[in-house]
Amino acid sequence: MEFRMLGPLEAWHEHTSVPLGDQQQRFILVVLLLHANKPVSPERLTETVWPKNPDRRSLVRSYIKRLRTAFELTDASIDTTPTGYVLRVDEEQIDTVRFDRLRAQAAQAVQDNDQRGAIELLREAVALRRGRFLEDIDIDRVGGAEVIPPEESYDDALGDLAELELVVGDYRSARDRMRRAVRTAPDNQKYSELLMRALIACGDRVGAVRVFDAAAEALADFGIEPGTVLRNLAERARRGEPVSSLPSRPRAFTGRAAELGEIESAAASTGERRAIWISGAPGIGKSGLAVEAAHRLRGRFPDGQILLRLNGFTPNVVEMSISDALTQLLVEQGVPAEQIPDTVGRKATLFQSRLYGTRTLVVLDNAASPEQVRPLLPEAEGCFAIVTSRHMGEPDISAHLRLSPLPPDDALTMFQTLTDPFRIRGRSADVAGLVKRCGYLPMPINVAAALFRRHDRWSLDHLLGLMDETGPWQEDGTAAVRASYLQLDEELQHVFRLFGHLPGPDVDINAAAALVGRDVAATRKLLYDLHEVCLLEEVGLDRYQMLDSVKEFAAAQPPSPEALARLLDFYLVTLANAVRVAYPFDLTILPSVDRESPLGLRFTHADEAHKWINVERDNLMAAIRHSGGDHGWRLAALIWRHFNTANRFADWIDAVRSVRTDDDHSQAHVLQRLSTANDRLGKHAEGRDFAEQALARWARLGDVAGQAAARCALAMSAMQLGSHEVAMRHFEAALAKYEQCGDLRGRAHALSMLGYLNEQHRRFDVALRQHDDAVPILREIGHLQGLAHALNNRGANRQHLGMFDEAIPDHLEAHEIAVEIGDACVSAYALTNIADAHRLAGRFKAALHHHDLATKAAAGLADAELQARLLHDRAATVRDQGDLLAALRLYESLLDVASGTGNLTHRSHGEIGVARTMHALGRHAEAVPHWNAAEVAFRELGQPEAEEVRDERAALACACGQR
């Protein structure tokens, strides 16, 4: 007999429905079913079905008798025991029990890596549900709160089933299943997530966006924002195809079946360790195995496959820092450069948050150590990492796979696959000897096969003879590389050795031509010849890379200083040309470049220049670290604006640490930029010290433009530290210097900042004239970033004059410019300024909307000044709206930021905000120290607010007015 409770209560026997009587009788049956094969006393039945009506106990016996009659001729029965009535039934015939059993079996199948078996079990489980649990029964009459409905378990089972269907590629089943589920529960974020994933996998990106919009609308009814997972999926749907930076599959990959099985099992596991660490000797095939496994796992990780080379053991290349690695991962995830945070912690947080709700595979190739890898490992449940390294990993972060050389038969098969079978027919024993000479390592076998393919007149005996000869760098496992090297002509051998000392991770054809000292056409032919014999890899169109184990061999002889100088000259000349086009407003402060490079690239459009800088950034930073001297500081000064625009100051500071400066000129350029970088990171005192050192050097050199720039840097630090009068003197001195040397950009900057300071001291008419002078200059020279800043400053000044409708167009134009040039920082300032204008005009809804937009634009930016401004402006809006507690929390957060940076202006705003809000809340005693601190801060700043606060307190009769 079969009992069904997952829906209306039903009983069936041999495909026939069994009548269960009236509602009271059905209540009795449900109680017995909920305690199947366990005694239930008449008293408990009475209390459960007829609470507080003990006189109904006499009805229990009659209902039991009727049920016994109904169950005649079936395998179910109700027995009477000394302790009560027992429903004797095979529990497998109760649908709720069967449902739980199927779920448990499915979970075990997943543990056993049997996804398809788990799918069949879960499909059977969810098919048992016909409706809401006991939907025709009053739960209060069968146990009430003691009855635990299986609704959440059903939700879990449905989600687990769709998840598995997505894993095995049955996207349509998952789509159809979750479409029905979302209709019944539009506010269920998990359901919407699974449906969006299925729709994206089916190619219906528009449908996925519609699901997100519907979920957001349903959640808004509860005052809830869509979670990170849904937002990430919506962005994925709008962006298009998932990222995949995997190279092509290794040619003639052979064997490693057991190792591939281990990797696939680790990827399918549900444990805490979401990674596998592959270690082994150079040339043993770690990277090839990782790439092959990644390709095989693409179906399991449809949301992206990212490969990152960490340069842990790459000769002459500095291992990738954690900061740079996180930056590269975020770029691969589609995060715009200007939105990438500047600190390792915030980068890691953003990286992990973008993985939530996705099934992404990360391959971390050539890791130096577990410490380098830990912050890069995915934490999200659906993601996985494959790590390769010469060192073994730590057991707490990953499963471990130690590679041994290929089994002899697999090594032999690999060579046979890579060569013409007719040339080695009947020579299996000799081929076995050849692969043995290669140490059974994939890389040397690949090189030997490439050499044999190229020389189609060679016999196998000749190749074996070459590999037996001694060479200048005889090492275990390098016989094939050595033999291939010895077959190169003198020029190719020279080029091969040059690549061994390449400072960056790769090189394009133009830089390679500079390194080699030949024209592009001749260089392309040379590199093609090296690529043909597998001594060089082409990782992109006209872009080459040497494998680490080959590079170690190539780097055994000393480098060629002349060749490296040619390469550095190429980078320096091309970067100077790119910067002049990308940032034309910076011409007066750029270092001169007296080097020449016939192959140096020239650019016509800013987009071309920006693209080259972005593509070559890692090579340029490697060149800075490698060169150290004259090349190093000039490269660092030239690439500065790229990092400044992207708000990545810490990364630039990290690279410039290796730069050696030996004279006033080089030191002034580096110190000038260190001042701005530290100031933008909230280290205002350090920024001031660097600016003072730069000014002294510019003065000794008699460089007027340099002195003006240093004065501006000193003014910025002084302003942040609260010394407004000092800041104004520096800006006025800078303005005179800029006028002297004819620097329009600098003149406009100084005018705009003087306008800002005069605005702070309520000299609004003077400030407006200065802003009006700055804006047309910046328009004329096309300095868009500076123009956006000046427009923001002018708009803020107009707000103080009550010109709200005139201010908003300034801020809107600033925002449009910021979006155009990709400056998220300026965009956030413009949006918070618009919010402030709406607040002052009493339009609070519009103000809050723009506060939200500003917060979103600033997400991930490590700019303490901006964060303080956003907190201050939002606090003012919610205070004016009447939400005093929210305002207080925001003002206290502002004080926290100010205490970390030492910014006196922010501290004064935070203190007065806390004081006034506490006063409004009636917390007068707590407000007193904040009133006092605000007075002191405004007095130190020399601002009129000091007297205003004193007068305001004098008018208060509460404790706030006491001193």
CORMO-V913415 format. One record per helix or strand of 2 or more residues. SS is the DSSP state (2 for helix, 1 for strand). FROM is the first residue (numbers start at 0). LEN is the number of residues. If there is no record, write none. Layout:
SS:FROM:LEN
SS:FROM:LEN
//
This chain:
1:1:3
1:9:4
1:15:2
2:22:12
2:41:8
2:53:17
1:76:5
1:83:5
2:90:3
2:94:17
2:114:13
2:138:3
2:143:3
2:150:17
2:170:14
2:188:13
2:204:16
2:227:12
2:256:12
1:274:5
2:285:11
1:303:6
2:321:11
2:336:3
2:343:12
1:359:8
2:369:5
1:383:6
1:398:4
2:407:11
2:420:4
2:427:10
2:441:13
2:459:9
2:478:8
2:489:10
1:506:2
2:508:8
2:519:13
1:536:4
1:542:3
2:547:7
2:560:22
2:583:6
2:605:22
2:629:16
2:648:8
2:663:17
2:683:18
2:703:17
2:723:18
2:743:17
2:763:18
2:783:17
2:803:18
2:823:17
2:843:15
2:863:18
2:883:18
2:903:17
2:923:18
2:944:10
2:958:3
//
